Amino acid sequence: MASHVRFIIPAQREFVGLVRLAVSGLAQAIPFDADTVEDIKLVMSEVCTHLVLGSAGLENPPDLVFTVALNPGDITVDIESGPAVDELMSATTAAWTKPKQSGYGLSIISALMDSVELVPNEDKPSILRLKKFI
């Protein structure tokens, strides 16, 4: 049976560390080995940094919404952040469309996670889904 944890943070740099700690702490409940937990922390830093930078300059930046599902044998992180996910990811190529930093973000994320996909969300902005298996 899956356990779900959902949290919402402002799209601000100060909260990136909180996301890293929360998701890596949850990953330890699976339990992943220490190297995999460090990989997940790095991935969360990359994603959050890109989303925060993508929201910079907006008058009302959307909050970042994370839903972490702990399943037997895997962790799934769904990330919603209003239009920032759609702006940063291309649904057809699964690549950063407007990288504000180096273009290595998606390469790192794809290399360290087992699945990276953009999930349509009906009339709402898309969800970035990251999955790591034991």
N, C-alpha and C positions, 0 to 999 in steps of 0.2 A: 504494500500500500504506500502510495506517495505522500510525502509531507510537503506542504507548500508554505513559503514565507514570502510576504510581499512588503516592500518598503518603497517610500517615495522621498526623494531628496531634491533640493534645488539644483539647477544646472550651474553649479559654482565649483571652482577648483578646490575649495576647502573641504568638499565632501567626497572627493575621489578616494581618499584614504579610508574613509568609513565604508565605502562600497567594497574596496579590496578586502578589508578585514572581515566584513560581514559574510561575503560570499566564500572566502577561504575558510572561515570558521565553520560554515555550513558544509563545505566540501569535506572537512575532516570527519563529519558524522557518517560518511558513506562506508568506510573510510578510504580515502585516497592516500597514496604514499606522499611523503614530504615534497618530492620533486614535482609531482602533479599538482599539489596545492600551490606551490610557487608559480607554476605555469598558469594556473587559473587566476592568481593574483595579478600576474603580468597582463593577461588578456583583459581583465576588468579595468586595469589602469589604461590600457590602450583605448578600449571602447569609451570609457568615461571621458578621457581627455579629448577624444575626437568629438563626442557629443557636446561637451562643455564649450569647446572652441567653436563648434557649429552653431551654438546658441548665443555666442557672444555678440553683442551689439543689437540683439533683438530687444525691443521695448519691454515685452513681457515674455521672457524665455520660459519655455515649458519645463515643468518638473521632470526629472528622470524617474521612471517607474520600473522597478525590478521585481520580477516574480521568480523565485527560485524553487524548483521542484526537485526534491530528493527522492529518487526512485531506487529500488534495489538494483545496484549495478551502474547507476549513472546520475549525473546532475544536469539539469536543464535550467538555463537562465534566459528568461524572456525580458527584453528591454523595450520599453515604450518611452518615447520622449517627444510626443507631438510630431511635428514635421521634420525634426532633426534627423531621425532615422532614415526617412525617405530621402532627405537631401544628401545624406552622407553615403547611403548605399544605393546601388542600382539593382532593381529587382531582376533584370535580365542578365547582368554580368556578374553580380555579387562582388562588385568592386567599389571602392570609395570613389564617389563622383566629384566631390569637392574637397580633397584633402587640404587641410589648413596646416599640416605638418608634413613630414616626409611621407612618401607613399608606401612606407613599409608596414603601416598599421594592419592592413588586412592580411598581408603575408604572414605576419607574426600570429595574428588571431587564427588564421586558417591552419597554420602549422601546429599550433598548440592545442586546438580544439578538434574534436572528432567530427563535428557538424556545425556549420555556420550557414544560416539561411534567413532570408527575408520572408516573413509570413504575412500574407494579406490579412487585413483586419476589418473587413466589410467597409463601412463608410468612415472608419477611423484611420489614422496613420498606421503604417505597417509596424510589425513587431520584429525585432532582431532576435533570433533564437540561436543560442549557443548551447552545445551539448558536449559533455565529456563522459566517456564510458570508462569503467574500471578495466 
